[in-house]
Amino acid sequence: MAGPVAVGGINQTAKRFGFGSKEVVAYISACKRGIAPKPANEAQQKIWDKVQKEKNEALKEPTSPIKIKYNPKKGR
């Protein structure tokens, strides 16, 4: 059994050689993080389309930007 110091070194060396850990996440979470594989069925396709639509909406320019009026009394 390796101690905490040795385990840290082992993990760093393993990462350098391409070893890592697996992480199981829901498909929707994977889509939001950008690590999901292409959809394999209809349910995944619906999730994929929903997340892509949300991402596209978030990247749009605002239709009515905030307009701030200058207040000479406050100086801003």
N, C-alpha and C positions, 0 to 999 in steps of 0.2 A: 504494500500500500504506500503510495507516494504522499509526501507531505505537501502543504499548501504552496510552498515556494517551488518545489519541483513540478507540481501540476501546472503552475503558471508558465514555466519554461516549456513544458511539454506541449501545452496548447498553442503557444506562439510558434514553436517549431512546426507543429502539425499544420497550422494555417499557411506557413511559407511553402509547404510541400503540397498544398491543395486539399488537405483534409479539413473537414469542418463538421458542423452539426446540422441536423435536419430540423426544420421548424414546420409544424403542421398548423396551418391557418385556414380559415374559411375562405371560399373562393372570392367572396365580395371584398374581404380584407386584402387578399392578394391582388385583386384588380386595382384597388385604391392605392396600394403601395407600388404597383407597376411590376410585380413579379409573377403574375398569373400566366399560365400557358394559354394558348388559344382555346376558345370554347370548344368542347367536345360534344355537347348536346344542347338541346333547346333551352333548358333551364339555365345553363351557363351562358348561353348566348344572350338571354334576357338580362342577366346580371351584368354582363360585359357591356351591352348597349346602354344600360342605365348609368353605369359608372362613367362611361365615355361621354355621355350627354352631360352629366354633372360637371365633369372636368372641362368640357367645352364652354359651358355656361359660366364657370368660374373665371375663364380666361378672356371673356368678352369685355370690351370697353364699356364703361358705364353709360347709360343712355341719358341720364341727367346728372352731370357731375355736381359736386358740392361747390357752391359759390359763397365765398367768404367776403363780407363787406369790410372795408377798412374803417376802423373807429379811431378818429384823430385824438380823442380824449385818452384812450388807452395806449395809443401809439402802436397798435397792431391791427 
